[in-house]
Amino acid sequence: MPARLSYDVVRDYIHGKGYELISKEYVNINQLLEIKCNKCNKNYSHTFRKFKEGNYHPNCENEDKLPYIRYITPRTIFPINCSVCKKEFQPKYSNKLMCSRECYRNSIKPRKLLPVECIICSKKFQPRSSKKRYCSKECSNSVRDTDEYKQRQKNSGMEGGKRSAANQPRRSKNEIYFSELCSEYFTIITNEPFFDGWDADVIIHSEKIAVLWNGIWHYNQISKSQSLLQVQTRDKIKFDIIERAGYIPYIIKDMGKYNRNFVEQEFEIFMLMKMSLRMTK
């Protein structure tokens, strides 16, 4: 890194060119200095960088030299031969190797897929992607119409529903308080996947009752990422599975925030329902 010039050196350099340095301090080469032009006897502001490059006083009335112009020598790029068609062309950039877009497309070698056999009609065909297994829409639709395919899709949806239900938000305070009230009268378990992988919020095995505490997201669209249709479809599947297991699915609709009075009221209704069930037996 070059050493910074002293004030005396800058002053003497400017004086040697026929000018006078008026400023009493010099900081760096980009500092605006007050300089007096001895040709027109006028003071003006200029940086020492431009002065050193020969641009002494651009607006001097008695200046007989040409205005200062800084020239930049352009980089020369020579013509080359296209790497695809071998035609000579003038590239705009040094890393350009092909003369046109067509040559660029031709330089990309497509992936070659071997012919495969349709798993339905056993006809050989040329697939457009490596995942294609059917030669036509007719063959693809014939698979979708089979009972085996429908059952497989149903099972896949149920497994996805179980995983999604397991990742739902944590238990609400209302649900926790309700389970505490139930535990004073019954032996309970909470959030256990007892019903073929599906859970219930409160399960009372002695009474064969499964309580489903459904918050607002079971009935309203809460966020863009949530699918209300999926939630309600899962709820119906869970309801049917609980009934098939011989338990009574009891749904409590909770659309608000933490409220002890609401929970106690719902618990009283639940206890009345349980008493009426005992009387009917």
C-alpha positions as CSV (number, residue, x, y, z in Angstrom):
1,M,0.0,0.0,0.0
2,P,1.6,3.3,-1.0
3,A,2.4,5.9,1.7
4,R,0.2,8.9,2.1
5,L,1.5,12.0,0.5
6,S,2.4,14.9,2.8
7,Y,1.0,18.4,2.5
8,D,4.3,19.9,1.4
9,V,4.7,17.3,-1.5
10,V,1.1,18.0,-2.8
11,R,1.6,21.8,-2.5
12,D,4.9,21.7,-4.4
13,Y,3.5,19.4,-7.1
14,I,0.5,21.8,-7.7
15,H,2.9,24.8,-7.7
16,G,5.1,23.1,-10.2
17,K,2.1,22.9,-12.7
18,G,1.5,26.7,-12.4
19,Y,-1.2,26.6,-9.8
20,E,-1.4,27.6,-6.1
21,L,-2.7,25.4,-3.2
22,I,-5.0,27.5,-1.0
23,S,-6.1,24.8,1.4
24,K,-4.0,24.5,4.6
25,E,-4.5,20.8,5.1
26,Y,-4.3,17.6,3.0
27,V,-5.9,14.4,4.1
28,N,-6.1,12.0,1.1
29,I,-6.1,12.0,-2.7
30,N,-9.9,12.2,-2.9
31,Q,-10.2,15.3,-0.7
32,L,-11.6,18.4,-2.3
33,L,-8.8,21.0,-2.2
34,E,-9.1,24.7,-2.8
35,I,-6.7,25.6,-5.7
36,K,-6.0,29.0,-7.4
37,C,-5.6,29.0,-11.1
38,N,-2.8,31.5,-12.1
39,K,-4.1,31.6,-15.7
40,C,-7.6,33.0,-14.8
41,N,-6.8,34.1,-11.2
42,K,-9.9,32.2,-9.9
43,N,-10.2,29.7,-7.1
44,Y,-11.9,26.4,-7.6
45,S,-12.3,23.0,-5.8
46,H,-10.6,19.9,-7.1
47,T,-9.3,16.6,-5.9
48,F,-5.6,15.9,-6.1
49,R,-6.4,12.6,-7.9
50,K,-7.9,14.4,-10.9
51,F,-5.3,17.1,-10.8
52,K,-2.5,14.4,-10.9
53,E,-4.3,12.8,-13.9
54,G,-3.9,16.0,-15.9
55,N,-7.3,17.6,-15.3
56,Y,-6.0,20.8,-13.8
57,H,-8.8,23.3,-14.2
58,P,-11.6,22.1,-16.6
59,N,-13.5,25.5,-16.5
60,C,-10.5,27.8,-17.0
61,E,-11.3,30.5,-19.6
62,N,-7.7,30.7,-20.7
63,E,-7.1,26.9,-20.8
64,D,-5.6,26.0,-24.2
65,K,-5.4,22.2,-23.6
66,L,-8.1,19.7,-24.6
67,P,-10.6,18.6,-21.9
68,Y,-9.5,15.6,-19.9
69,I,-10.9,12.3,-21.2
70,R,-10.2,9.0,-19.6
71,Y,-9.9,6.3,-22.1
72,I,-10.6,2.6,-21.3
73,T,-9.2,0.2,-23.8
74,P,-11.8,-2.5,-24.6
75,R,-10.9,-6.1,-24.2
76,T,-10.5,-7.7,-27.6
77,I,-12.4,-11.0,-28.3
78,F,-11.4,-12.8,-31.4
79,P,-13.8,-14.9,-33.6
80,I,-14.0,-18.6,-32.8
81,N,-15.5,-21.7,-34.2
82,C,-18.8,-22.9,-32.8
83,S,-18.2,-26.1,-30.7
84,V,-21.3,-27.7,-32.3
85,C,-21.7,-26.7,-36.0
86,K,-18.0,-25.5,-36.4
87,K,-19.2,-22.2,-38.0
88,E,-17.0,-19.2,-37.3
89,F,-18.7,-16.4,-35.3
90,Q,-17.9,-13.4,-33.2
91,P,-18.8,-14.1,-29.5
92,K,-20.0,-11.3,-27.2
93,Y,-18.4,-12.9,-24.2
94,S,-15.2,-14.8,-23.7
95,N,-16.9,-17.9,-22.4
96,K,-19.5,-18.2,-25.2
97,L,-18.8,-21.4,-27.2
98,M,-21.9,-21.8,-29.4
99,C,-23.1,-19.5,-32.1
100,S,-26.9,-19.9,-31.5
101,R,-29.6,-21.3,-29.2
102,E,-30.2,-24.1,-31.7
103,C,-26.6,-25.3,-31.3
104,Y,-27.0,-25.0,-27.6
105,R,-30.1,-27.2,-27.6
106,N,-28.3,-29.7,-29.9
107,S,-25.4,-29.9,-27.5
108,I,-27.7,-31.2,-24.7
109,K,-27.9,-34.9,-25.0
110,P,-31.3,-36.3,-24.0
111,R,-31.5,-39.2,-21.7
112,K,-32.2,-42.3,-23.6
113,L,-35.0,-44.5,-22.1
114,L,-35.3,-48.1,-23.3
115,P,-38.7,-49.4,-24.4
116,V,-40.7,-51.0,-21.6
117,E,-43.6,-53.4,-21.5
118,C,-47.0,-52.2,-20.3
119,I,-48.0,-54.0,-17.1
120,I,-51.6,-54.3,-18.3
121,C,-51.6,-55.3,-22.0
122,S,-47.9,-56.4,-22.3
123,K,-47.4,-54.1,-25.2
124,K,-44.0,-52.6,-25.7
125,F,-43.8,-48.8,-25.9
126,Q,-41.4,-45.9,-25.6
127,P,-41.9,-44.1,-22.3
128,R,-41.4,-40.3,-21.9
129,S,-40.4,-40.6,-18.3
130,S,-38.8,-43.4,-16.2
131,K,-41.9,-43.7,-14.0
132,K,-44.3,-44.4,-16.8
133,R,-45.7,-48.0,-16.6
134,Y,-48.8,-47.9,-18.8
135,C,-48.8,-47.5,-22.6
136,S,-52.1,-45.5,-22.8
137,K,-54.8,-43.8,-20.7
138,E,-57.1,-46.8,-21.2
139,C,-54.6,-49.1,-19.5
140,S,-54.1,-46.6,-16.7
141,N,-57.9,-46.2,-16.1
142,S,-58.4,-50.0,-16.1
143,V,-56.1,-50.2,-13.1
144,R,-57.8,-47.4,-11.3
145,D,-61.2,-49.1,-11.6
146,T,-60.1,-52.3,-9.9
147,D,-61.2,-53.0,-6.3
148,E,-57.6,-53.8,-5.3
149,Y,-56.4,-50.3,-6.4
150,K,-59.3,-48.6,-4.6
151,Q,-58.6,-50.5,-1.4
152,R,-54.9,-49.7,-1.6
153,Q,-55.6,-46.0,-2.0
154,K,-58.1,-46.2,0.9
155,N,-55.5,-47.8,3.1
156,S,-52.9,-45.3,2.1
157,G,-55.3,-42.5,2.9
158,M,-56.0,-44.0,6.3
159,E,-52.3,-44.4,7.1
160,G,-51.7,-40.8,6.1
161,G,-54.7,-39.7,8.3
162,K,-53.2,-41.5,11.3
163,R,-49.8,-39.8,10.8
164,S,-51.5,-36.4,10.4
165,A,-53.6,-36.9,13.5
166,A,-50.5,-37.7,15.5
167,N,-48.9,-34.4,14.4
168,Q,-51.9,-32.3,15.5
169,P,-51.5,-29.4,18.0
170,R,-51.1,-30.2,21.7
171,R,-54.1,-30.7,24.0
172,S,-56.0,-27.6,24.9
173,K,-56.5,-26.5,28.5
174,N,-60.2,-27.2,28.2
175,E,-59.5,-30.8,27.1
176,I,-57.0,-31.3,30.0
177,Y,-59.5,-29.9,32.5
178,F,-62.2,-32.2,31.2
179,S,-60.0,-35.3,31.5
180,E,-59.1,-34.3,35.1
181,L,-62.9,-34.1,35.9
182,C,-63.4,-37.5,34.3
183,S,-60.5,-39.0,36.3
184,E,-62.3,-38.2,39.6
185,Y,-65.0,-40.7,38.7
186,F,-63.4,-43.2,36.2
187,T,-60.2,-44.8,35.3
188,I,-59.3,-43.1,32.0
189,I,-56.6,-43.0,29.3
190,T,-55.9,-40.0,27.1
191,N,-54.8,-39.8,23.5
192,E,-54.0,-43.5,23.1
193,P,-54.2,-45.0,19.6
194,F,-56.4,-47.8,20.8
195,F,-58.8,-48.0,17.8
196,D,-56.7,-49.7,15.1
197,G,-54.1,-46.9,15.2
198,W,-56.6,-44.1,15.8
199,D,-56.8,-42.3,19.1
200,A,-59.4,-40.6,21.2
201,D,-58.9,-37.7,23.6
202,V,-60.4,-39.5,26.6
203,I,-61.1,-43.3,26.7
204,I,-63.2,-44.9,29.5
205,H,-62.9,-48.6,28.9
206,S,-65.2,-49.5,31.8
207,E,-68.0,-47.6,30.2
208,K,-67.0,-48.3,26.6
209,I,-67.0,-44.5,25.8
210,A,-64.5,-42.6,23.7
211,V,-64.6,-38.8,24.0
212,L,-63.5,-36.7,21.0
213,W,-62.8,-33.1,22.0
214,N,-63.0,-31.3,18.7
215,G,-61.6,-27.8,18.6
216,I,-62.4,-25.0,16.1
217,W,-60.1,-26.4,13.5
218,H,-62.4,-29.4,13.1
219,Y,-65.1,-27.1,11.7
220,N,-63.5,-23.9,10.4
221,Q,-60.6,-23.2,8.0
222,I,-57.8,-21.8,10.3
223,S,-54.8,-21.6,7.9
224,K,-54.1,-21.9,4.3
225,S,-52.0,-25.0,4.9
226,Q,-54.9,-26.8,6.6
227,S,-57.3,-28.9,4.6
228,L,-60.7,-28.7,6.3
229,L,-62.0,-31.5,4.0
230,Q,-59.2,-33.8,5.1
231,V,-59.8,-33.1,8.8
232,Q,-63.5,-33.8,8.5
233,T,-62.9,-37.0,6.5
234,R,-60.5,-38.2,9.2
235,D,-63.1,-37.4,11.8
236,K,-65.7,-39.5,10.0
237,I,-63.3,-42.5,9.6
238,K,-62.3,-42.3,13.3
239,F,-66.0,-42.1,14.3
240,D,-66.9,-45.3,12.3
241,I,-63.9,-47.3,13.6
242,I,-64.7,-46.4,17.2
243,E,-68.3,-47.6,16.7
244,R,-67.1,-50.9,15.1
245,A,-64.9,-51.5,18.1
246,G,-68.0,-51.5,20.3
247,Y,-67.4,-48.1,21.9
248,I,-69.6,-45.0,22.0
249,P,-68.0,-42.0,20.3
250,Y,-69.0,-38.9,22.3
251,I,-68.1,-35.6,20.6
252,I,-67.7,-32.3,22.4
253,K,-67.5,-29.2,20.2
254,D,-65.2,-26.6,21.6
255,M,-65.1,-23.3,19.6
256,G,-63.6,-21.0,22.1
257,K,-60.7,-20.3,24.5
258,Y,-60.1,-21.7,28.0
259,N,-63.3,-21.5,30.0
260,R,-63.7,-23.6,33.2
261,N,-67.5,-22.9,33.3
262,F,-67.9,-24.3,29.8
263,V,-65.9,-27.4,30.6
264,E,-67.8,-28.1,33.8
265,Q,-71.1,-27.6,32.0
266,E,-70.0,-30.1,29.3
267,F,-69.0,-32.5,32.0
268,E,-72.4,-32.4,33.6
269,I,-74.0,-33.0,30.2
270,F,-71.6,-35.9,29.7
271,M,-72.5,-37.5,33.1
272,L,-76.2,-37.1,32.4
273,M,-75.7,-38.9,29.1
274,K,-73.8,-41.7,30.8
275,M,-76.6,-42.1,33.4
276,S,-79.3,-42.3,30.7
277,L,-77.2,-45.0,28.9
278,R,-77.1,-47.1,32.2
279,M,-80.9,-46.8,32.6
280,T,-81.6,-48.0,29.1
281,K,-79.4,-51.1,29.6
